[in-house]
């Protein structure tokens, strides 16, 4: 196995990738990107990700940015972990759908809401409208316990992390299907392990 390096900053989007690596029991190393010091805007990191964002990963000669692409890539790399529907599995299509729905519809809708931006014409919006976007998610979670029903998959790492953050900052109401999902998610050992890693990193960065 070629080495996996995660470019990571504590308590950012890259926490989801850190949790996924723990779920996969994948060998990895961390390259800490100190956002408070502006390291993400310096030339060395911009050569990794020109957007100046985390997460990014390096796997051998492959460099991958964008959390959805990273999630799909890593989960496919470790099928033995059992959280990745294989091509041909009936869950593979829904699995990809919910990965892309997050990036293409849900997060843009939430950002528009957070910034109090007036939505454009429905036909021009990538998510259509906010109410339908949220209702679609809630309906899916109501089938629980996980996004794809009984099967926990890597896409739950993305959604569990994001929904915890969004409800914590009151961007999204924690209605029962969302609250129950978040509670199940945050009980996973991988979430605690990543939080402990971040706590140690923060001590070293702030010390």
Backbone as a chain_set.jsonl record, in Angstrom:
{"seq": "XXXXXXXXXXXXXXXXXXXXXXXXXXXXXXXXXXXXXXXXXXXXXXXXXXXXXXXXXXXXXXXXXXXXXXXXXXXXXXXXXXXXXXXXXXXXXXXXXXXXXXXXXXXXXXXXXXXXXXXXXXXXXXXXXXXXXXXXXXXXXXXXXXXXXXXXXXXXXXXXXXXXXXXXXXXXXXXXXXXXXXXXXXXXXXXXXXXXXXXXXXXXXXX", "coords": {"N": [[0.841, -1.2, 0.0], [0.66, 2.125, -0.979], [1.774, 5.129, 0.67], [-0.558, 7.175, 2.514], [-1.227, 10.505, 2.852], [-2.765, 12.896, 4.805], [-3.705, 16.172, 4.492], [-4.372, 18.327, 6.923], [-6.371, 20.294, 9.098], [-7.172, 21.028, 12.407], [-10.546, 20.775, 13.584], [-11.952, 21.481, 11.248], [-13.316, 21.075, 7.907], [-11.746, 18.942, 7.158], [-11.796, 17.177, 9.228], [-13.74, 15.263, 8.783], [-12.545, 13.628, 6.838], [-10.429, 12.625, 8.31], [-11.866, 11.118, 10.213], [-13.007, 9.255, 8.46], [-10.721, 7.874, 7.567], [-10.058, 6.619, 9.955], [-12.349, 5.02, 10.288], [-11.991, 3.299, 8.139], [-9.774, 2.018, 8.954], [-7.309, 2.648, 7.915], [-3.873, 2.987, 6.973], [-2.155, 5.976, 7.635], [-0.684, 9.255, 7.469], [-0.426, 12.472, 9.026], [-0.33, 15.721, 7.703], [-0.07, 18.631, 9.074], [-1.943, 21.542, 8.635], [-1.698, 24.7, 9.504], [-4.153, 26.754, 9.902], [-4.697, 29.08, 11.296], [-2.309, 30.43, 11.251], [-2.159, 31.087, 8.65], [-1.087, 29.298, 6.852], [-2.315, 27.871, 4.826], [-2.542, 29.594, 2.74], [-0.113, 29.987, 1.715], [2.609, 29.466, -0.602], [3.601, 26.814, -0.644], [1.518, 25.165, 0.265], [-0.491, 25.921, -1.504], [0.415, 24.79, -3.806], [-0.378, 22.231, -3.436], [-3.173, 22.384, -3.055], [-4.75, 24.609, -4.89], [-6.931, 26.117, -4.108], [-6.574, 26.68, -1.502], [-7.68, 25.227, 0.586], [-8.682, 22.771, 3.053], [-9.931, 19.4, 3.267], [-7.028, 17.808, 1.766], [-5.543, 15.061, 0.083], [-2.685, 12.968, -0.342], [-1.791, 10.209, -2.161], [0.516, 8.076, -2.792], [1.516, 8.869, -5.974], [-0.758, 10.225, -6.536], [-2.796, 13.049, -6.141], [-5.423, 14.362, -4.372], [-8.147, 16.521, -4.058], [-11.072, 18.146, -2.634], [-13.728, 17.237, -0.678], [-15.762, 15.346, -1.212], [-14.801, 13.895, -3.437], [-12.502, 12.87, -2.251], [-13.608, 11.269, -0.235], [-15.007, 9.262, -1.703], [-12.878, 8.165, -3.132], [-11.078, 7.196, -1.115], [-12.697, 5.358, 0.272], [-13.245, 3.469, -1.725], [-10.731, 2.493, -1.979], [-10.33, 0.856, 0.149], [-12.012, -1.626, 0.258], [-12.329, -3.794, 1.922], [-13.086, -2.862, 4.367], [-15.792, -2.775, 4.378], [-17.654, -0.728, 4.059], [-18.31, 0.352, 1.692], [-20.341, 0.309, -0.998], [-20.024, -1.86, -3.697], [-19.345, -1.521, -7.256], [-22.091, -2.48, -9.146], [-23.472, -3.4, -6.971], [-26.687, -2.951, -5.508], [-26.894, -0.738, -3.879], [-24.985, 1.001, -4.746], [-25.554, 3.086, -6.606], [-27.459, 4.808, -5.153], [-25.682, 5.441, -3.067], [-23.646, 6.967, -4.363], [-25.317, 8.962, -5.267], [-26.076, 10.315, -2.869], [-23.663, 11.261, -1.93], [-23.062, 13.15, -3.955], [-25.352, 14.733, -3.889], [-25.004, 16.073, -1.498], [-22.816, 17.848, -2.035], [-23.656, 19.186, -4.368], [-26.218, 20.151, -3.93], [-27.185, 20.289, -1.144], [-25.195, 21.536, 0.592], [-24.666, 24.006, -0.871], [-27.263, 25.139, -0.597], [-27.454, 25.472, 2.182], [-25.366, 27.267, 2.632], [-26.211, 29.52, 1.212], [-28.418, 30.109, 2.813], [-27.14, 30.645, 5.285], [-25.677, 32.927, 4.661], [-27.652, 34.614, 4.142], [-28.531, 35.101, 1.544], [-30.444, 36.113, -1.213], [-32.4, 33.775, -2.903], [-32.015, 32.729, -6.298], [-33.828, 32.459, -9.455], [-35.718, 29.442, -9.516], [-35.136, 27.623, -11.563], [-32.516, 28.174, -12.117], [-31.077, 27.548, -9.883], [-28.821, 25.365, -8.281], [-29.847, 23.637, -6.41], [-32.585, 23.888, -6.529], [-34.892, 24.624, -4.444], [-34.675, 25.677, -1.014], [-36.425, 24.529, 0.944], [-37.401, 22.153, -0.238], [-35.007, 20.808, -0.592], [-34.095, 20.343, 2.067], [-36.274, 18.874, 3.027], [-36.118, 16.601, 1.438], [-33.778, 15.406, 2.378], [-34.533, 14.917, 5.089], [-36.65, 13.117, 4.75], [-35.255, 10.938, 3.717], [-33.535, 10.289, 5.861], [-35.412, 9.496, 7.694], [-35.924, 6.918, 7.137], [-33.879, 5.475, 8.192], [-31.549, 3.287, 10.062], [-29.353, 4.597, 9.033], [-28.069, 6.6, 6.298], [-28.469, 5.139, 3.972], [-30.291, 3.316, 4.828], [-30.285, 0.293, 6.571], [-27.584, -0.115, 6.28], [-24.501, 1.078, 7.236], [-22.431, 3.351, 5.622], [-19.631, 4.828, 3.852], [-20.559, 7.303, 3.031], [-22.057, 8.209, 5.123], [-20.196, 9.254, 6.819], [-19.508, 11.724, 5.72], [-22.038, 13.034, 5.841], [-22.76, 12.754, 8.563], [-20.759, 14.203, 9.893], [-21.116, 16.764, 8.734], [-23.815, 17.414, 9.356], [-23.758, 17.428, 12.122], [-22.157, 19.66, 12.581], [-23.656, 21.691, 11.293], [-26.148, 21.718, 12.642], [-25.199, 22.293, 15.163], [-24.37, 24.92, 14.909], [-26.756, 26.087, 14.467], [-27.69, 26.368, 11.885], [-29.337, 24.613, 10.773], [-32.335, 23.035, 11.609], [-32.617, 20.69, 14.203], [-34.518, 18.445, 13.714], [-36.431, 15.494, 14.684], [-35.618, 13.122, 12.964], [-33.101, 14.015, 12.033], [-31.761, 14.642, 14.444], [-31.693, 12.113, 15.752], [-30.153, 10.696, 13.955], [-27.708, 12.119, 14.068], [-27.034, 11.637, 16.737], [-26.593, 8.854, 16.71], [-24.454, 8.83, 14.947], [-22.418, 10.32, 16.311], [-21.837, 8.608, 18.363], [-20.086, 6.779, 17.417], [-16.939, 5.071, 17.586], [-14.88, 6.065, 15.945], [-15.377, 8.77, 15.668], [-14.884, 9.826, 18.205], [-12.173, 9.154, 18.384], [-11.007, 10.744, 16.368], [-11.646, 13.26, 17.39], [-10.104, 13.272, 19.701], [-7.547, 13.218, 18.575], [-7.555, 15.691, 17.272], [-7.765, 17.374, 19.5], [-5.276, 17.038, 20.716], [-3.643, 18.02, 18.684], [-4.473, 20.692, 18.601], [-3.548, 21.561, 21.073], [-0.782, 21.464, 20.649], [-0.528, 23.301, 18.546], [-1.403, 25.621, 19.72], [0.27, 25.894, 21.778]], "CA": [[0.0, 0.0, 0.0], [1.374, 3.393, -0.99], [1.397, 5.924, 1.842], [-1.617, 8.175, 2.431], [-1.004, 11.69, 3.683], [-3.907, 13.802, 4.906], [-3.439, 17.571, 4.851], [-5.454, 18.441, 7.9], [-6.391, 21.342, 10.109], [-8.161, 20.627, 13.405], [-11.869, 21.399, 13.659], [-12.352, 21.978, 9.935], [-13.904, 20.035, 7.06], [-10.876, 17.772, 7.033], [-12.101, 16.227, 10.3], [-14.488, 14.159, 8.194], [-11.604, 12.711, 6.197], [-9.721, 11.957, 9.399], [-12.774, 10.096, 10.736], [-13.123, 8.194, 7.458], [-9.5, 7.061, 7.628], [-10.188, 5.774, 11.141], [-13.371, 4.01, 9.984], [-11.413, 2.355, 7.188], [-8.562, 1.458, 9.561], [-6.293, 2.849, 6.876], [-2.616, 3.599, 7.42], [-2.046, 7.337, 7.127], [0.049, 10.241, 8.256], [-1.014, 13.8, 8.96], [0.438, 16.929, 7.444], [-0.933, 19.625, 9.701], [-1.997, 22.848, 7.984], [-2.103, 25.643, 10.546], [-4.953, 27.791, 9.251], [-4.592, 30.33, 12.049], [-1.085, 31.125, 10.848], [-2.254, 31.392, 7.222], [-0.276, 28.364, 6.066], [-3.075, 27.406, 3.667], [-2.432, 30.597, 1.67], [1.282, 30.091, 1.304], [2.859, 28.784, -1.882], [3.829, 25.378, -0.483], [0.242, 24.45, 0.296], [-1.235, 26.219, -2.72], [0.855, 23.819, -4.804], [-1.175, 21.04, -3.166], [-4.566, 22.734, -3.347], [-4.768, 26.034, -5.246], [-8.027, 26.797, -3.445], [-6.186, 26.993, -0.137], [-8.663, 24.583, 1.462], [-8.498, 21.384, 3.466], [-8.824, 18.462, 3.193], [-6.409, 17.273, 0.566], [-4.762, 13.871, 0.399], [-1.723, 12.456, -1.309], [-1.677, 8.752, -2.093], [1.542, 7.818, -3.793], [1.634, 9.992, -6.907], [-2.077, 10.831, -6.732], [-3.165, 14.148, -5.257], [-6.867, 14.508, -4.475], [-8.791, 17.541, -3.25], [-12.538, 18.128, -2.592], [-14.047, 16.204, 0.296], [-16.557, 14.269, -1.8], [-13.887, 13.061, -4.226], [-11.627, 12.174, -1.307], [-14.376, 10.219, 0.422], [-15.242, 8.155, -2.633], [-11.575, 7.57, -3.463], [-10.54, 6.424, 0.001], [-13.563, 4.214, 0.579], [-13.018, 2.454, -2.755], [-9.381, 1.961, -1.791], [-10.347, -0.122, 1.243], [-13.305, -2.321, 0.239], [-12.389, -4.763, 3.012], [-13.717, -2.249, 5.538], [-17.207, -3.11, 4.304], [-18.539, 0.445, 4.1], [-18.35, 0.888, 0.334], [-21.035, -0.537, -1.963], [-19.23, -2.088, -4.905], [-20.027, -1.362, -8.539], [-22.976, -3.621, -9.342], [-24.327, -3.493, -5.78], [-27.874, -2.108, -5.658], [-26.721, 0.481, -3.105], [-23.918, 1.855, -5.291], [-26.144, 4.3, -7.175], [-27.867, 5.701, -4.071], [-24.47, 5.872, -2.354], [-23.077, 8.08, -5.121], [-26.306, 10.041, -5.286], [-26.059, 11.109, -1.646], [-22.397, 12.005, -1.925], [-23.152, 14.293, -4.861], [-26.424, 15.598, -3.402], [-24.45, 16.953, -0.469], [-21.984, 18.904, -2.614], [-24.325, 19.92, -5.437], [-27.495, 20.73, -3.516], [-27.41, 20.591, 0.258], [-24.287, 22.562, 1.125], [-24.976, 25.316, -1.456], [-28.49, 25.669, -0.007], [-27.156, 25.899, 3.543], [-24.513, 28.455, 2.579], [-27.083, 30.64, 0.855], [-29.204, 30.432, 4.004], [-26.268, 31.246, 6.295], [-25.262, 34.257, 4.205], [-28.883, 35.391, 3.906], [-28.583, 35.5, 0.138], [-31.724, 35.895, -1.882], [-32.275, 32.739, -3.931], [-32.326, 33.109, -7.673], [-34.921, 31.674, -10.033], [-35.577, 28.014, -9.216], [-34.526, 26.918, -12.694], [-31.079, 28.462, -12.159], [-30.454, 27.161, -8.629], [-28.399, 23.963, -8.343], [-30.645, 22.824, -5.492], [-34.011, 24.158, -6.675], [-35.259, 25.513, -3.35], [-34.182, 25.218, 0.285], [-37.382, 23.686, 1.65], [-37.411, 20.824, -0.857], [-33.706, 20.191, -0.33], [-34.089, 19.841, 3.44], [-37.305, 17.835, 3.145], [-35.598, 15.394, 0.79], [-32.854, 14.788, 3.335], [-35.265, 14.425, 6.266], [-37.388, 11.926, 4.333], [-34.304, 9.835, 3.595], [-33.067, 9.909, 7.191], [-36.525, 8.884, 8.414], [-35.907, 5.485, 6.845], [-32.782, 5.101, 9.073], [-30.816, 4.197, 10.948], [-28.305, 5.327, 8.303], [-28.559, 7.287, 5.11], [-28.905, 4.129, 3.009], [-31.098, 2.32, 5.518], [-29.603, -0.466, 7.617], [-26.148, -0.214, 6.008], [-23.606, 2.213, 7.423], [-21.466, 3.443, 4.532], [-18.722, 5.971, 3.935], [-21.277, 8.563, 2.826], [-22.508, 8.663, 6.433], [-19.126, 10.059, 7.423], [-19.704, 13.08, 5.213], [-23.281, 13.613, 6.35], [-22.73, 12.831, 10.015], [-19.895, 15.325, 10.264], [-21.716, 18.028, 8.291], [-25.047, 17.712, 10.087], [-23.358, 17.79, 13.489], [-21.674, 21.046, 12.544], [-24.717, 22.624, 10.891], [-27.114, 21.862, 13.728], [-24.512, 22.937, 16.274], [-24.342, 26.357, 14.651], [-28.141, 26.523, 14.257], [-28.012, 26.578, 10.474], [-30.31, 23.597, 10.401], [-33.088, 22.582, 12.772], [-32.389, 19.278, 14.513], [-35.776, 17.715, 13.824], [-36.101, 14.153, 15.19], [-34.784, 12.243, 12.133], [-31.731, 14.524, 12.002], [-31.193, 14.49, 15.778], [-31.399, 10.701, 16.01], [-29.022, 10.333, 13.084], [-26.504, 12.723, 14.632], [-26.695, 10.926, 17.974], [-25.984, 7.578, 16.328], [-23.159, 9.119, 14.342], [-21.432, 10.772, 17.292], [-21.509, 7.504, 19.256], [-19.119, 5.883, 16.781], [-15.583, 5.241, 18.123], [-14.028, 6.849, 15.047], [-15.612, 10.188, 15.918], [-14.133, 10.16, 19.418], [-10.731, 9.062, 18.098], [-10.614, 11.942, 15.618], [-11.733, 14.404, 18.31], [-8.922, 13.207, 20.574], [-6.394, 13.623, 17.765], [-7.65, 17.137, 17.082], [-7.484, 18.033, 20.775], [-3.81, 17.047, 20.895], [-3.076, 18.925, 17.684], [-4.743, 22.055, 19.03], [-2.621, 21.87, 22.169], [0.548, 21.732, 20.096], [-0.576, 24.518, 17.736], [-1.626, 26.777, 20.586], [1.241, 25.907, 22.874]], "C": [[0.876, 1.25, 0.0], [0.897, 4.27, 0.156], [0.29, 6.927, 1.523], [-1.272, 9.305, 3.377], [-2.252, 12.544, 3.635], [-3.412, 15.175, 5.315], [-4.64, 18.024, 5.67], [-5.262, 19.645, 8.803], [-7.47, 20.988, 11.117], [-9.438, 21.454, 13.331], [-12.251, 22.117, 12.366], [-13.001, 20.832, 9.167], [-13.038, 18.787, 7.007], [-11.07, 16.782, 8.168], [-12.87, 15.031, 9.754], [-13.581, 13.145, 7.521], [-10.801, 11.953, 7.24], [-10.586, 10.836, 9.99], [-12.898, 8.939, 9.748], [-11.891, 7.293, 7.47], [-9.534, 6.135, 8.836], [-11.229, 4.678, 10.914], [-12.812, 2.909, 9.081], [-10.241, 1.578, 7.771], [-7.407, 1.512, 8.575], [-5.014, 3.397, 7.489], [-2.481, 4.993, 6.815], [-1.119, 8.143, 8.011], [-0.618, 11.591, 8.052], [0.033, 14.837, 8.613], [-0.444, 18.069, 7.942], [-0.802, 20.963, 8.987], [-2.552, 23.832, 9.02], [-2.829, 26.82, 9.903], [-4.814, 29.126, 9.973], [-3.344, 31.126, 11.669], [-1.084, 31.481, 9.367], [-1.474, 30.462, 6.323], [-0.982, 27.924, 4.786], [-3.006, 28.369, 2.492], [-1.004, 30.792, 1.2], [1.557, 29.16, 0.131], [3.014, 27.279, -1.733], [2.504, 24.622, -0.464], [-0.6, 24.741, -0.941], [-0.801, 25.316, -3.872], [0.121, 22.491, -4.637], [-2.624, 21.283, -3.549], [-4.634, 24.233, -3.632], [-5.906, 26.824, -4.598], [-7.686, 27.195, -2.02], [-7.132, 26.4, 0.888], [-8.155, 23.22, 1.91], [-9.874, 20.728, 3.478], [-8.244, 18.332, 1.791], [-5.708, 15.992, 1.0], [-3.776, 13.595, -0.724], [-1.611, 10.956, -1.081], [-0.707, 8.331, -3.185], [1.713, 9.038, -4.669], [0.316, 10.724, -7.115], [-2.319, 11.909, -5.686], [-4.638, 14.421, -5.465], [-7.327, 15.608, -3.54], [-10.311, 17.348, -3.371], [-13.007, 16.934, -1.752], [-14.888, 15.07, -0.266], [-15.669, 13.334, -2.618], [-12.978, 12.246, -3.315], [-12.371, 11.019, -0.64], [-14.596, 9.019, -0.475], [-13.941, 7.419, -2.918], [-11.087, 6.663, -2.337], [-11.389, 5.192, 0.3], [-13.397, 3.104, -0.457], [-11.66, 1.782, -2.589], [-9.348, 0.857, -0.74], [-11.695, -0.851, 1.293], [-13.456, -3.304, 1.391], [-13.012, -4.189, 4.281], [-15.227, -2.458, 5.534], [-18.155, -1.927, 4.357], [-18.645, 1.119, 2.732], [-19.129, -0.044, -0.577], [-20.227, -0.645, -3.257], [-20.043, -1.77, -6.157], [-20.824, -2.633, -8.813], [-23.873, -3.883, -8.153], [-25.507, -2.535, -5.955], [-27.753, -0.792, -4.901], [-25.695, 1.445, -3.717], [-24.48, 3.159, -5.858], [-26.626, 5.265, -6.109], [-26.693, 6.244, -3.274], [-23.826, 7.075, -3.052], [-24.029, 9.265, -5.163], [-26.177, 10.92, -4.055], [-24.729, 11.808, -1.415], [-22.546, 13.289, -2.752], [-24.256, 15.252, -4.428], [-25.896, 16.565, -2.34], [-23.73, 18.139, -1.108], [-22.752, 19.777, -3.597], [-25.568, 20.656, -4.971], [-27.493, 21.191, -2.063], [-26.487, 21.692, 0.786], [-24.502, 23.924, 0.455], [-26.236, 25.949, -0.866], [-28.231, 26.214, 1.388], [-26.291, 27.162, 3.567], [-25.326, 29.682, 2.189], [-27.91, 31.08, 2.058], [-28.346, 31.16, 5.03], [-25.882, 32.673, 5.944], [-26.453, 35.166, 3.918], [-28.95, 35.932, 2.483], [-29.956, 35.198, -0.437], [-31.552, 34.805, -2.947], [-32.635, 33.281, -5.297], [-33.527, 32.33, -8.177], [-34.661, 30.177, -9.832], [-34.849, 27.28, -10.336], [-33.016, 27.121, -12.757], [-30.352, 27.995, -10.908], [-30.037, 25.695, -8.694], [-29.232, 23.055, -7.458], [-32.145, 23.064, -5.623], [-34.489, 25.137, -5.626], [-34.875, 24.86, -2.031], [-35.134, 24.224, 0.946], [-37.401, 22.267, 1.081], [-36.117, 20.086, -0.577], [-33.67, 19.58, 1.062], [-35.105, 18.713, 3.614], [-36.855, 16.523, 2.526], [-34.648, 14.656, 1.714], [-33.614, 14.167, 4.504], [-36.043, 13.152, 5.922], [-36.459, 10.718, 4.232], [-33.834, 9.356, 4.966], [-34.16, 9.215, 7.996], [-36.586, 7.38, 8.193], [-34.855, 4.773, 7.669], [-32.51, 3.606, 9.193], [-29.73, 5.033, 10.249], [-28.87, 5.877, 7.004], [-29.094, 6.297, 4.074], [-29.704, 3.023, 3.684], [-30.298, 1.623, 6.605], [-28.089, -0.447, 7.467], [-25.43, 1.099, 6.288], [-22.594, 2.2, 6.29], [-20.628, 4.702, 4.705], [-19.44, 7.296, 3.743], [-21.84, 9.091, 4.145], [-21.441, 9.476, 7.155], [-19.266, 11.516, 6.999], [-20.916, 13.732, 5.864], [-23.286, 13.738, 7.869], [-21.909, 14.008, 10.504], [-20.57, 16.65, 9.936], [-22.951, 18.387, 9.103], [-24.766, 18.044, 11.548], [-22.951, 19.256, 13.537], [-22.828, 22.015, 12.264], [-25.781, 22.801, 11.966], [-26.482, 22.541, 14.93], [-24.47, 24.443, 16.14], [-25.725, 26.915, 14.275], [-28.443, 26.912, 12.813], [-29.14, 25.667, 10.019], [-31.012, 23.138, 11.669], [-32.895, 21.081, 12.969], [-33.725, 18.582, 14.764], [-35.46, 16.261, 14.16], [-35.286, 13.258, 14.25], [-33.323, 12.7, 12.064], [-31.067, 14.326, 13.353], [-30.818, 13.047, 16.072], [-30.206, 10.232, 15.186], [-27.711, 10.868, 13.658], [-26.072, 11.995, 15.905], [-26.045, 9.584, 17.676], [-24.572, 7.804, 15.787], [-22.101, 9.435, 15.397], [-21.088, 9.72, 18.343], [-20.46, 6.57, 18.661], [-17.714, 6.136, 17.328], [-14.684, 6.106, 17.253], [-14.172, 8.342, 15.293], [-14.842, 10.636, 17.148], [-12.631, 10.141, 19.157], [-10.256, 10.307, 17.357], [-10.657, 13.181, 16.508], [-10.535, 14.438, 19.246], [-7.663, 13.638, 19.823], [-6.386, 15.136, 17.589], [-7.326, 17.893, 18.368], [-5.985, 18.112, 21.023], [-3.145, 18.004, 19.916], [-3.286, 20.381, 18.089], [-3.833, 22.479, 20.168], [-1.247, 22.244, 21.611], [0.565, 23.012, 19.271], [-0.711, 25.76, 18.592], [-0.574, 26.922, 21.676], [2.484, 26.681, 22.551]], "O": [[1.731, 1.417, 0.87], [-0.257, 4.171, 0.573], [0.212, 7.456, 0.415], [-1.051, 9.083, 4.567], [-2.744, 12.88, 2.558], [-2.777, 15.329, 6.358], [-5.765, 18.094, 5.176], [-4.149, 19.97, 9.213], [-8.592, 20.674, 10.718], [-9.415, 22.654, 13.056], [-12.801, 23.218, 12.391], [-13.21, 19.749, 9.713], [-13.555, 17.684, 6.828], [-10.569, 15.66, 8.096], [-12.673, 13.906, 10.213], [-13.813, 11.94, 7.617], [-10.522, 10.767, 7.069], [-10.094, 9.734, 10.236], [-12.894, 7.775, 10.15], [-12.018, 6.071, 7.392], [-9.088, 4.99, 8.752], [-11.014, 3.53, 11.304], [-13.132, 1.733, 9.25], [-9.766, 0.61, 7.178], [-6.641, 0.56, 8.423], [-5.068, 4.191, 8.428], [-2.673, 5.168, 5.611], [-0.814, 7.765, 9.142], [-1.285, 11.827, 7.045], [1.138, 14.835, 9.156], [-1.438, 18.424, 7.308], [0.303, 21.455, 8.762], [-3.734, 23.79, 9.36], [-2.201, 27.763, 9.422], [-4.812, 30.182, 9.34], [-3.333, 32.354, 11.757], [-0.14, 32.097, 8.873], [-1.221, 30.783, 5.162], [-0.332, 27.638, 3.781], [-3.368, 28.009, 1.372], [-0.725, 31.667, 0.379], [0.831, 28.192, -0.096], [2.595, 26.533, -2.619], [2.372, 23.571, -1.092], [-1.356, 23.875, -1.38], [-1.566, 25.099, -4.812], [0.011, 21.716, -5.587], [-3.229, 20.492, -4.274], [-4.581, 25.039, -2.704], [-5.857, 28.053, -4.542], [-8.419, 27.96, -1.395], [-7.366, 26.994, 1.94], [-7.322, 22.598, 1.251], [-10.879, 21.41, 3.675], [-8.867, 18.688, 0.791], [-5.323, 15.858, 2.162], [-4.002, 13.939, -1.884], [-1.371, 10.493, 0.035], [-1.072, 8.241, -4.357], [2.02, 10.124, -4.175], [0.28, 11.743, -7.804], [-2.075, 11.705, -4.497], [-5.073, 14.683, -6.586], [-6.95, 15.635, -2.368], [-10.775, 16.489, -4.122], [-12.722, 15.781, -2.074], [-14.737, 13.929, 0.17], [-15.779, 12.114, -2.501], [-12.715, 11.072, -3.578], [-11.828, 9.923, -0.499], [-14.395, 7.881, -0.052], [-13.91, 6.188, -2.942], [-10.728, 5.509, -2.569], [-10.857, 4.111, 0.55], [-13.407, 1.924, -0.105], [-11.467, 0.641, -3.007], [-8.444, 0.021, -0.739], [-12.438, -0.708, 2.264], [-14.574, -3.618, 1.798], [-13.42, -4.938, 5.169], [-15.873, -2.332, 6.574], [-19.335, -2.094, 4.666], [-19.016, 2.288, 2.623], [-18.621, -1.115, -0.909], [-19.807, 0.361, -3.828], [-21.273, -1.752, -6.122], [-20.288, -3.737, -8.721], [-24.92, -4.515, -8.292], [-25.345, -1.437, -6.489], [-28.435, 0.175, -5.24], [-25.555, 2.578, -3.254], [-23.925, 4.228, -5.606], [-26.249, 6.436, -6.137], [-26.717, 7.4, -2.851], [-23.502, 8.074, -2.411], [-23.608, 10.42, -5.103], [-26.167, 12.146, -4.173], [-24.686, 12.851, -0.762], [-22.196, 14.376, -2.293], [-24.111, 16.465, -4.584], [-26.296, 17.728, -2.293], [-23.996, 19.292, -0.768], [-22.525, 20.985, -3.655], [-25.937, 21.677, -5.551], [-27.768, 22.357, -1.782], [-26.958, 22.672, 1.363], [-24.521, 24.932, 1.161], [-26.277, 27.161, -0.656], [-28.723, 27.285, 1.744], [-26.469, 28.024, 4.427], [-25.153, 30.756, 2.765], [-28.085, 32.275, 2.296], [-28.767, 32.174, 5.586], [-25.773, 33.528, 6.822], [-26.297, 36.317, 3.512], [-29.369, 37.066, 2.25], [-30.543, 34.15, -0.168], [-30.663, 34.899, -3.794], [-33.463, 34.184, -5.426], [-34.172, 31.616, -7.409], [-33.53, 29.71, -9.961], [-34.028, 26.402, -10.068], [-32.311, 26.329, -13.382], [-29.122, 28.039, -10.867], [-30.829, 24.857, -9.125], [-29.326, 21.853, -7.706], [-32.914, 22.471, -4.866], [-34.5, 26.345, -5.864], [-34.764, 23.637, -1.942], [-34.698, 23.191, 1.454], [-37.416, 21.294, 1.835], [-36.124, 18.876, -0.35], [-33.262, 18.431, 1.226], [-34.821, 17.713, 4.274], [-37.179, 15.45, 3.036], [-34.701, 13.431, 1.824], [-33.364, 13.017, 4.867], [-36.086, 12.215, 6.72], [-36.83, 9.609, 4.616], [-33.743, 8.151, 5.205], [-33.858, 8.425, 8.891], [-37.218, 6.655, 8.961], [-34.937, 3.556, 7.832], [-33.139, 2.78, 8.533], [-29.253, 6.031, 10.788], [-30.029, 5.633, 6.668], [-30.066, 6.591, 3.378], [-29.783, 1.91, 3.164], [-29.701, 2.277, 7.46], [-27.375, -0.733, 8.427], [-25.714, 2.115, 5.654], [-21.97, 1.174, 6.02], [-20.884, 5.527, 5.582], [-18.976, 8.32, 4.243], [-22.077, 10.292, 4.276], [-21.761, 10.299, 8.012], [-19.155, 12.426, 7.82], [-20.83, 14.848, 6.377], [-23.773, 14.735, 8.403], [-22.316, 14.724, 11.419], [-20.596, 17.558, 10.767], [-23.119, 19.541, 9.498], [-25.47, 18.861, 12.144], [-23.358, 19.996, 14.432], [-22.953, 23.042, 12.931], [-26.265, 23.912, 12.18], [-27.154, 23.287, 15.643], [-24.527, 25.163, 17.136], [-25.848, 28.055, 13.828], [-29.353, 27.7, 12.557], [-29.806, 25.923, 9.016], [-30.366, 22.88, 12.684], [-32.996, 20.301, 12.022], [-34.025, 18.181, 15.888], [-34.33, 15.823, 13.945], [-34.313, 12.664, 14.714], [-32.413, 11.871, 12.04], [-29.92, 13.884, 13.411], [-29.733, 12.786, 16.591], [-29.363, 9.471, 15.662], [-26.718, 10.143, 13.724], [-24.882, 11.766, 16.12], [-25.058, 9.214, 18.313], [-23.634, 7.079, 16.118], [-21.007, 8.871, 15.369], [-20.158, 9.909, 19.127], [-19.995, 5.657, 19.343], [-17.329, 7.29, 17.515], [-13.816, 6.809, 17.77], [-13.21, 9.097, 15.146], [-14.219, 11.697, 17.143], [-11.9, 11.002, 19.647], [-9.209, 10.863, 17.689], [-9.799, 14.056, 16.394], [-10.01, 15.509, 19.55], [-6.815, 14.34, 20.374], [-5.35, 15.785, 17.735], [-6.681, 18.941, 18.325], [-5.482, 19.135, 21.488], [-2.202, 18.712, 20.269], [-2.386, 21.208, 17.94], [-3.394, 23.628, 20.221], [-0.631, 23.216, 22.048], [1.557, 23.74, 19.286], [-0.201, 26.824, 18.242], [-0.527, 27.921, 22.395], [3.387, 26.774, 23.383]]}, "num_chains": 1, "name": "protein.A"}
